Amino acid sequence: MRRVSAVLVLVVGITFIVLPFALSLFGRADAAEKLSSAVRPSMTSSGLAALRQDFDVAFAAGDEFISKTEPAVANALHLTPEQLSGFVHSNFPDLAAGLDRWYSMSNDARKDITTIVDHQRQFESADAIPTSSIPLTAGPWGFILAGAALIACGGFMLSSRALIPMLTALGVGLIAVVVPLAVSLPKKTSDTSTVFAAIHTVLSRQEVDGLQANLGTVGKMVTQLTGSAIPALENQLKMTPDQFNNFVASNFPAVAKGLGSFQPILTRMTARVGVMDAGVPLYASASKIPFTALPWLFIGPGALVVIVSLFALRARASGR
């Protein structure tokens, strides 16, 4: 029984060493850690609140501009809505393109923001694998160290009846079982799988490219609105810039707030989408980690080592 136990301990040890390489855990864990570090600031309560506030300000401004400001401008210029639309498309094509796509672009952003906000709790859990103070990149080394210890123990158990290798194997097996459970690793990896499944679309190349294109469209729209369209409108209405700003603030407060906030919002949104862009290849690599199975690849073999070590100790005690 001692020799059978020793062989099984050796097999588990070899399995522990092979697993990180077979699953490419070193590179994939590094990608997951980098991805987590990159998005962590945006996933805090304050980061998400700032994200939602930026979106709400921008959306409200665009919505009010389309639903209220445009009709008011058409009326002031004695134009039908269709005539005003044609004039804008002919003279301010970037503004027209942004307005035409405003609700489509807003819906794309809202969908991604909702996905991110809905999975904040799971992200916090996933971000603490294996613990909040130990990075995910330590995981592969945990397999390697446990495997090396078990190979040494198995080798000694084959060649002698010494007590220490058996007790050491028992200890390593207990650690492999108890530690993942103690740090709630099955729950954390389950949450990680949920998060990765949810953000599959958010961190796809197609989605990020679309968001970057939308930001470019909005940037051009705002530039043409503030640099050309508003001065032209001021001239048509025979208003000074101050008079026009006061008029907008009094009648279209969401638009006024948006005009004063669009550039900083665009800067922050561009930075956020830049993080997403860098995260696309990181996600592609990290998503290949079998997170749900990962803790059981420790616990299952660890439990086997505990059992066979106890049998070995019993056989030694009985003189077999």
Stockholm file with secondary structure:
# STOCKHOLM 1.0

chainA/1-320         MRRVSAVLVLVVGITFIVLPFALSLFGRADAAEKLSSAVRPSMTSSGLAALRQDFDVAFAAGDEFISKTEPAVANALHLTPEQLSGFVHSNFPDLAAGLDRWYSMSNDARKDITTIVDHQRQFESADAIPTSSIPLTAGPWGFILAGAALIACGGFMLSSRALIPMLTALGVGLIAVVVPLAVSLPKKTSDTSTVFAAIHTVLSRQEVDGLQANLGTVGKMVTQLTGSAIPALENQLKMTPDQFNNFVASNFPAVAKGLGSFQPILTRMTARVGVMDAGVPLYASASKIPFTALPWLFIGPGALVVIVSLFALRARASGR
#=GR chainA/1-320 SS CHHHHHHHHHHHHHHHHHHHHHTTHHHHHHHHHHHHHHHHHHHSHHHHHHHHHHHHHHHHHHHHIIIIIHHHHHHHTTCCHHHHHHHHHHHCHHHHHHHHTHHHHHHHHHHHHHHHHHTHHHHHHHTTSSBTTBCTTHHHHHHHHHHHHHHHHHHHHHHCCCHHHHHHHHHHHHHHHHHHHHTTHHHHHHHHHHHHHHTTTTTSHHHHHHHHHHHHHHHHHHHHIIIIIHHHHHHHHTCCHHHHHHHHHHHCHHHHHHHHHHHHHHHHHHHHHHHHHHHHHHHHHHTTSCTTTHHHHHHHHHHHHHHHHHHHHHHHHTTC
#=GC SS_cons         CHHHHHHHHHHHHHHHHHHHHHTTHHHHHHHHHHHHHHHHHHHSHHHHHHHHHHHHHHHHHHHHIIIIIHHHHHHHTTCCHHHHHHHHHHHCHHHHHHHHTHHHHHHHHHHHHHHHHHTHHHHHHHTTSSBTTBCTTHHHHHHHHHHHHHHHHHHHHHHCCCHHHHHHHHHHHHHHHHHHHHTTHHHHHHHHHHHHHHTTTTTSHHHHHHHHHHHHHHHHHHHHIIIIIHHHHHHHHTCCHHHHHHHHHHHCHHHHHHHHHHHHHHHHHHHHHHHHHHHHHHHHHHTTSCTTTHHHHHHHHHHHHHHHHHHHHHHHHTTC
//
